Amino acid sequence: MSSTCTTGSDAAGPGDSRTVREAVADRLLRAATRSGAQLVSEAAVLVQGAAVLADPIAGAVYSTPATAAADGVHAAAHPQDHPHHVQRPAAGAVLVLHPAPTLPAEHVGLVATTTAALLEVRGQRAAELRAEQMRLHATLLRLLLAGHTASVTNTVRAGGLTHVTLYRLTGPDIPTAHQVLWRAVRPSLAGHGGACALIGEVDGELLVAELHHGSDDGRVLRLVSRVSERHDLLAGLAGPLPLAETPTAHADAAAARHSATPAHRIVPADAVGTPQLARLLPPGPYTAWARSVLSPLTPEHRHLLLVRLRTGSAPRAATALGLSPGTVRTRLRDLAALLGADLDDITVQAHLLLALRAPTRSDGRPESEVQARLETLPGGILDTDAARTWAVGLVGGLEPHLRIALACWLRHHARTAPAATELHVHRTTLTAWLTRCAERLGQNLADAAVRAELHLALEATAKDGDDPRDLPRRGGRTYRRL
């Protein structure tokens, strides 16, 4: 807020002499040399009302008085509802003035035009410095991913930062989204409210890492959500995790992004992979089975399997983990041998997701001498009322032919041609049925974790007629048995 509050003719008087115009311009210029907030504050004084710089993503950037922020943002979004406000585009945002009704339009227009021009100059100067700042952020992000957390925290001038929340975004125009998000977040290495946001383009993605003390206030999430909606981005979110686990968060965010859709553009990593069903299963037999199944695995093994199950393929898992596809395939073959299971089998994948989601901390009871198998769940674990209610809520609305077709397609590793052959229908017919399944269920069948959940639900609600040989036929060439 400016400390000068003049109400004389040089500030808001009706005169339109050259002296008055020069005085207005001089006052705004002096304010602009201090800060953008000071400039907007001086404009509010000169119009004897309110001034707001409203950004379409971030909301109110500067506001004088502070109580005018919401009104200014609404006026920028819906100018027809605020005919008495004066607006000017300025530095990618909108300058909104609400002048006193007694001021002449010429004076208000002079203040608005001059303020907007000075905001543009400040914006151009900031853009010249932004390229260097963006390169610094990209470097810090790469150091963070490489495990050099001490170097990053020493550079960031906000002490005590212990955790990271990480976003990985992809879309049709990442550079533009990067610029917009940068202006909205206004990142600073000095931190903001006990947190520091690093934003950069890394390997063709937009990467956002929010460093904080263990929890965040949701500010960055809200801004990322708005930018994602406006620029058609899909994002995965992982964290909060300790800074030392940033590479894990990086892989988890990429895996979660494979579950993102235009309807749900940001997907948290902990929302992928039967989390709802895991909470409904009997804890005793469930956790004991999971401990036994996972006993041969190290934490690194478990993370690799979880990323593979979320992404749906070894090449995608390799991209998420920053490894070569050959390395991932070799490690997965070793894990398949260690577990004694076919990791491409849909039943194994569904059960493995359940096992990885289970609370497997030791409860003091001895492990069973006979290791449990992934292909078989503990008896009755899906026969509870809670599990059946979950399963019916997920797939109970499918017609018999859609249910049979979906189950067959899942057993064939989501491949249409062999499933259509077993069902004795044309591939086009099966594709149309799967599209109807996705619409009826409201699920993304391209998501590997969703497919595993659907398989579990179909198994829990299995009926005697759920067999391709019992597929209802309606006659016609497409449906005739071969």
BELKARA-V558071 format. One record per residue. N is the residue number from 1. RES is the residue in three letters. SS is DSSP state (H for helix, E for strand, L for the rest). OMEGA is omega in radians with two decimals (* if undefined). Layout:
N_RES_SS_OMEGA + N_RES_SS_OMEGA
//
This chain:
1_MET_L_3.12 + 2_SER_L_3.11 + 3_SER_L_-3.14 + 4_THR_L_-3.14 + 5_CYS_L_-3.08 + 6_THR_L_3.12 + 7_THR_L_3.13 + 8_GLY_L_-3.06 + 9_SER_H_-3.12 + 10_ASP_H_-3.14 + 11_ALA_H_-3.02 + 12_ALA_H_-3.07 + 13_GLY_L_-3.09 + 14_PRO_L_-3.11 + 15_GLY_L_3.14 + 16_ASP_L_-3.13 + 17_SER_L_3.11 + 18_ARG_H_-3.12 + 19_THR_H_-3.14 + 20_VAL_H_-3.14 + 21_ARG_H_3.13 + 22_GLU_H_3.13 + 23_ALA_H_3.11 + 24_VAL_H_-3.13 + 25_ALA_H_-3.12 + 26_ASP_H_-3.14 + 27_ARG_H_3.13 + 28_LEU_H_3.14 + 29_LEU_H_3.11 + 30_ARG_H_3.12 + 31_ALA_H_-3.11 + 32_ALA_H_3.13 + 33_THR_L_3.14 + 34_ARG_L_-3.12 + 35_SER_L_3.07 + 36_GLY_H_3.12 + 37_ALA_H_3.12 + 38_GLN_H_3.14 + 39_LEU_H_3.14 + 40_VAL_H_3.11 + 41_SER_H_3.13 + 42_GLU_H_3.10 + 43_ALA_H_3.12 + 44_ALA_H_3.11 + 45_VAL_H_-3.07 + 46_LEU_H_3.10 + 47_VAL_L_3.12 + 48_GLN_L_-3.12 + 49_GLY_L_-3.07 + 50_ALA_E_3.08 + 51_ALA_E_-3.11 + 52_VAL_E_2.96 + 53_LEU_E_-3.01 + 54_ALA_E_3.07 + 55_ASP_E_-3.10 + 56_PRO_L_3.14 + 57_ILE_L_-3.02 + 58_ALA_L_-3.06 + 59_GLY_E_-3.12 + 60_ALA_E_3.08 + 61_VAL_E_3.05 + 62_TYR_E_3.13 + 63_SER_E_3.04 + 64_THR_E_-0.10 + 65_PRO_L_-3.11 + 66_ALA_H_-3.11 + 67_THR_H_-3.12 + 68_ALA_H_-3.04 + 69_ALA_H_-3.08 + 70_ALA_H_3.13 + 71_ASP_H_3.14 + 72_GLY_H_3.11 + 73_VAL_H_3.11 + 74_HIS_H_3.13 + 75_ALA_H_3.12 + 76_ALA_H_-3.13 + 77_ALA_H_-3.09 + 78_HIS_L_-3.07 + 79_PRO_H_-3.13 + 80_GLN_H_3.13 + 81_ASP_H_-3.07 + 82_HIS_L_-3.07 + 83_PRO_L_-3.10 + 84_HIS_L_3.07 + 85_HIS_L_3.08 + 86_VAL_E_-3.06 + 87_GLN_E_3.06 + 88_ARG_E_3.01 + 89_PRO_E_-3.08 + 90_ALA_E_2.99 + 91_ALA_L_3.13 + 92_GLY_L_3.13 + 93_ALA_E_-3.14 + 94_VAL_E_3.04 + 95_LEU_E_-3.12 + 96_VAL_E_3.09 + 97_LEU_E_3.04 + 98_HIS_E_-3.01 + 99_PRO_L_3.01 + 100_ALA_L_-3.07 + 101_PRO_L_-3.09 + 102_THR_L_-3.09 + 103_LEU_L_3.10 + 104_PRO_L_-3.09 + 105_ALA_H_-3.12 + 106_GLU_H_-3.13 + 107_HIS_H_3.14 + 108_VAL_H_3.12 + 109_GLY_H_3.11 + 110_LEU_H_3.14 + 111_VAL_H_-3.10 + 112_ALA_H_-3.10 + 113_THR_H_-3.13 + 114_THR_H_3.13 + 115_THR_H_3.14 + 116_ALA_H_3.13 + 117_ALA_H_3.13 + 118_LEU_H_3.05 + 119_LEU_H_3.08 + 120_GLU_H_3.13 + 121_VAL_H_3.11 + 122_ARG_H_3.13 + 123_GLY_H_3.11 + 124_GLN_H_3.10 + 125_ARG_H_3.11 + 126_ALA_H_3.13 + 127_ALA_H_3.11 + 128_GLU_H_3.13 + 129_LEU_H_-3.03 + 130_ARG_H_-3.09 + 131_ALA_H_3.11 + 132_GLU_H_3.13 + 133_GLN_H_3.13 + 134_MET_H_3.10 + 135_ARG_H_3.10 + 136_LEU_H_3.13 + 137_HIS_H_3.12 + 138_ALA_H_3.11 + 139_THR_H_3.13 + 140_LEU_H_3.10 + 141_LEU_H_3.12 + 142_ARG_H_3.09 + 143_LEU_H_3.13 + 144_LEU_H_3.14 + 145_LEU_H_3.13 + 146_ALA_L_3.09 + 147_GLY_L_-3.13 + 148_HIS_L_-3.05 + 149_THR_H_-3.13 + 150_ALA_H_3.13 + 151_SER_H_-3.13 + 152_VAL_H_-3.11 + 153_THR_H_3.07 + 154_ASN_H_3.11 + 155_THR_H_3.14 + 156_VAL_L_-3.06 + 157_ARG_L_3.06 + 158_ALA_L_-2.98 + 159_GLY_L_3.04 + 160_GLY_L_3.13 + 161_LEU_L_-3.00 + 162_THR_L_-3.02 + 163_HIS_E_3.14 + 164_VAL_E_2.93 + 165_THR_E_-2.95 + 166_LEU_E_3.10 + 167_TYR_E_3.01 + 168_ARG_E_-3.03 + 169_LEU_E_3.01 + 170_THR_E_-3.14 + 171_GLY_L_-3.05 + 172_PRO_L_-3.08 + 173_ASP_L_-3.10 + 174_ILE_H_-3.13 + 175_PRO_H_3.13 + 176_THR_H_3.12 + 177_ALA_H_3.10 + 178_HIS_H_-3.14 + 179_GLN_H_-3.11 + 180_VAL_H_-3.14 + 181_LEU_H_3.11 + 182_TRP_H_3.13 + 183_ARG_H_-3.09 + 184_ALA_H_-3.10 + 185_VAL_H_-3.06 + 186_ARG_L_-3.05 + 187_PRO_L_3.11 + 188_SER_L_3.11 + 189_LEU_L_3.08 + 190_ALA_L_3.09 + 191_GLY_L_3.14 + 192_HIS_E_3.11 + 193_GLY_L_3.14 + 194_GLY_L_3.12 + 195_ALA_E_3.13 + 196_CYS_E_-3.14 + 197_ALA_E_3.03 + 198_LEU_E_-3.07 + 199_ILE_E_3.13 + 200_GLY_E_3.04 + 201_GLU_E_-3.12 + 202_VAL_E_3.11 + 203_ASP_L_3.07 + 204_GLY_L_3.10 + 205_GLU_E_2.98 + 206_LEU_E_-3.06 + 207_LEU_E_3.11 + 208_VAL_E_3.09 + 209_ALA_E_3.09 + 210_GLU_E_3.11 + 211_LEU_E_-3.07 + 212_HIS_E_-3.04 + 213_HIS_L_3.14 + 214_GLY_L_3.06 + 215_SER_L_-3.14 + 216_ASP_L_-3.07 + 217_ASP_L_3.11 + 218_GLY_L_-3.10 + 219_ARG_H_-3.12 + 220_VAL_H_3.12 + 221_LEU_H_3.13 + 222_ARG_H_-3.12 + 223_LEU_H_3.09 + 224_VAL_H_3.13 + 225_SER_H_3.14 + 226_ARG_H_3.12 + 227_VAL_H_3.12 + 228_SER_H_3.14 + 229_GLU_H_-3.06 + 230_ARG_H_-3.03 + 231_HIS_L_3.04 + 232_ASP_L_3.12 + 233_LEU_L_2.98 + 234_LEU_E_-3.00 + 235_ALA_E_2.94 + 236_GLY_E_-3.07 + 237_LEU_E_3.10 + 238_ALA_E_3.11 + 239_GLY_E_0.03 + 240_PRO_E_3.06 + 241_LEU_E_3.06 + 242_PRO_E_-3.09 + 243_LEU_H_-3.13 + 244_ALA_H_-3.12 + 245_GLU_H_3.12 + 246_THR_H_3.09 + 247_PRO_H_3.07 + 248_THR_H_3.11 + 249_ALA_H_3.14 + 250_HIS_H_3.13 + 251_ALA_H_-3.13 + 252_ASP_H_-3.14 + 253_ALA_H_3.11 + 254_ALA_H_3.11 + 255_ALA_H_3.14 + 256_ALA_H_-3.12 + 257_ARG_H_3.10 + 258_HIS_L_3.08 + 259_SER_L_-3.10 + 260_ALA_L_3.09 + 261_THR_E_3.08 + 262_PRO_L_3.09 + 263_ALA_L_3.12 + 264_HIS_E_-2.95 + 265_ARG_L_3.11 + 266_ILE_E_-3.10 + 267_VAL_E_3.06 + 268_PRO_E_-3.13 + 269_ALA_H_-3.09 + 270_ASP_H_3.07 + 271_ALA_H_-3.06 + 272_VAL_L_3.01 + 273_GLY_L_3.03 + 274_THR_L_3.12 + 275_PRO_H_-3.11 + 276_GLN_H_-3.13 + 277_LEU_H_-3.11 + 278_ALA_H_-3.13 + 279_ARG_H_-3.06 + 280_LEU_H_-3.06 + 281_LEU_L_3.10 + 282_PRO_L_-2.99 + 283_PRO_H_-3.08 + 284_GLY_H_-3.13 + 285_PRO_H_-3.11 + 286_TYR_H_-3.10 + 287_THR_H_3.10 + 288_ALA_H_3.09 + 289_TRP_H_-3.11 + 290_ALA_H_3.11 + 291_ARG_H_-3.11 + 292_SER_H_-3.13 + 293_VAL_H_-3.02 + 294_LEU_H_-3.06 + 295_SER_L_3.13 + 296_PRO_L_-2.96 + 297_LEU_L_2.98 + 298_THR_L_3.06 + 299_PRO_H_3.12 + 300_GLU_H_3.08 + 301_HIS_H_-3.08 + 302_ARG_H_3.14 + 303_HIS_H_3.10 + 304_LEU_H_3.14 + 305_LEU_H_-3.13 + 306_LEU_H_3.11 + 307_VAL_H_3.11 + 308_ARG_H_-3.13 + 309_LEU_H_3.14 + 310_ARG_H_-3.06 + 311_THR_H_3.06 + 312_GLY_L_3.13 + 313_SER_L_3.12 + 314_ALA_H_3.11 + 315_PRO_H_3.12 + 316_ARG_H_3.08 + 317_ALA_H_3.12 + 318_ALA_H_3.10 + 319_THR_H_-3.13 + 320_ALA_H_-3.07 + 321_LEU_H_-3.10 + 322_GLY_L_3.13 + 323_LEU_L_3.08 + 324_SER_L_3.11 + 325_PRO_H_3.12 + 326_GLY_H_3.12 + 327_THR_H_-3.14 + 328_VAL_H_3.13 + 329_ARG_H_3.12 + 330_THR_H_-3.14 + 331_ARG_H_3.12 + 332_LEU_H_3.07 + 333_ARG_H_3.10 + 334_ASP_H_3.14 + 335_LEU_H_3.10 + 336_ALA_H_3.10 + 337_ALA_H_3.14 + 338_LEU_H_-3.13 + 339_LEU_H_-3.09 + 340_GLY_L_-3.07 + 341_ALA_L_3.07 + 342_ASP_L_-3.05 + 343_LEU_L_3.07 + 344_ASP_L_3.14 + 345_ASP_L_-3.05 + 346_ILE_H_3.11 + 347_THR_H_3.10 + 348_VAL_H_3.14 + 349_GLN_H_-3.14 + 350_ALA_H_3.14 + 351_HIS_H_3.13 + 352_LEU_H_3.06 + 353_LEU_H_3.10 + 354_LEU_H_-3.12 + 355_ALA_H_-3.13 + 356_LEU_H_3.12 + 357_ARG_H_-3.04 + 358_ALA_L_3.00 + 359_PRO_L_-2.98 + 360_THR_L_3.10 + 361_ARG_L_-3.09 + 362_SER_L_3.10 + 363_ASP_L_3.09 + 364_GLY_L_3.14 + 365_ARG_L_-3.13 + 366_PRO_L_3.09 + 367_GLU_L_3.09 + 368_SER_L_3.14 + 369_GLU_L_3.13 + 370_VAL_L_-3.11 + 371_GLN_L_3.11 + 372_ALA_L_-3.12 + 373_ARG_L_-3.13 + 374_LEU_L_-3.06 + 375_GLU_L_-3.03 + 376_THR_L_3.05 + 377_LEU_L_3.06 + 378_PRO_L_-3.08 + 379_GLY_L_3.07 + 380_GLY_L_-3.05 + 381_ILE_L_3.10 + 382_LEU_L_-3.10 + 383_ASP_L_3.13 + 384_THR_L_3.12 + 385_ASP_H_-3.11 + 386_ALA_H_-3.13 + 387_ALA_H_3.12 + 388_ARG_H_3.11 + 389_THR_H_3.07 + 390_TRP_H_-3.09 + 391_ALA_H_3.13 + 392_VAL_H_3.10 + 393_GLY_H_-3.10 + 394_LEU_H_-3.03 + 395_VAL_H_-3.05 + 396_GLY_L_-3.09 + 397_GLY_L_-3.09 + 398_LEU_L_3.01 + 399_GLU_L_-3.07 + 400_PRO_H_-3.09 + 401_HIS_H_3.09 + 402_LEU_H_3.13 + 403_ARG_H_-3.14 + 404_ILE_H_-3.11 + 405_ALA_H_-3.13 + 406_LEU_H_3.14 + 407_ALA_H_3.12 + 408_CYS_H_3.14 + 409_TRP_H_3.12 + 410_LEU_H_3.13 + 411_ARG_H_3.13 + 412_HIS_L_3.06 + 413_HIS_L_3.10 + 414_ALA_L_3.07 + 415_ARG_L_-3.00 + 416_THR_H_-3.02 + 417_ALA_H_-3.14 + 418_PRO_H_3.11 + 419_ALA_H_3.11 + 420_ALA_H_3.11 + 421_THR_H_3.13 + 422_GLU_H_-3.13 + 423_LEU_H_-3.09 + 424_HIS_L_3.03 + 425_VAL_L_3.11 + 426_HIS_L_3.13 + 427_ARG_H_3.12 + 428_THR_H_3.11 + 429_THR_H_3.14 + 430_LEU_H_3.11 + 431_THR_H_3.11 + 432_ALA_H_3.12 + 433_TRP_H_3.13 + 434_LEU_H_3.07 + 435_THR_H_3.10 + 436_ARG_H_3.08 + 437_CYS_H_-3.13 + 438_ALA_H_3.14 + 439_GLU_H_-3.12 + 440_ARG_H_-3.08 + 441_LEU_H_-3.06 + 442_GLY_L_-3.07 + 443_GLN_L_3.09 + 444_ASN_L_-3.07 + 445_LEU_L_3.05 + 446_ALA_L_-3.12 + 447_ASP_L_-3.10 + 448_ALA_H_3.14 + 449_ALA_H_3.08 + 450_VAL_H_3.13 + 451_ARG_H_3.11 + 452_ALA_H_3.12 + 453_GLU_H_3.12 + 454_LEU_H_3.11 + 455_HIS_H_3.10 + 456_LEU_H_3.14 + 457_ALA_H_3.11 + 458_LEU_H_3.09 + 459_GLU_H_-3.10 + 460_ALA_H_-3.12 + 461_THR_L_-3.07 + 462_ALA_L_3.12 + 463_LYS_L_-3.11 + 464_ASP_L_-3.08 + 465_GLY_L_-3.10 + 466_ASP_L_-3.13 + 467_ASP_L_3.12 + 468_PRO_H_3.12 + 469_ARG_H_3.13 + 470_ASP_H_-3.13 + 471_LEU_L_3.13 + 472_PRO_L_3.14 + 473_ARG_L_3.14 + 474_ARG_L_-3.12 + 475_GLY_L_-3.13 + 476_GLY_L_-3.03 + 477_ARG_L_-3.06 + 478_THR_L_-2.99 + 479_TYR_L_-3.08 + 480_ARG_L_3.08 + 481_ARG_L_3.08 + 482_LEU_L_*
//
